[in-house]
Amino acid sequence: MANIKQQKKRVLTNEKRRVRNKSIRSAVRTEIRKFNEIVDGGDKSAAEEQLRVASRKLDKAVTKGVFHRNNAANKKSNMARALNKLG
């Protein structure tokens, strides 16, 4: 561990943020996985609802700095494309 007081503080805050980011990232991935499972099942109405939930989680993760906005946009775009393929 660092000897400098400010670095000791920084190590603690970095760990707090790492844990927070990990839980947010995990929650987003779970919602995307649920969406993909619904799409594989072929239920379009449930997939639309899950797309809204996953998109909202992605947007919140962007505001917290967990994902870059373009990364989230790409993920949402891919999900929308998968939903449209259901027809």
ABEGO torsion letter per residue (X at the ends): XBABAAAAAAAAAAAAAAAAAAAAAAAAAAAAAAAAAAAAAGBAAAAAAAAAAAAAAAAAAAAAGABBAAAAAAAAAAAAAAAAAAX
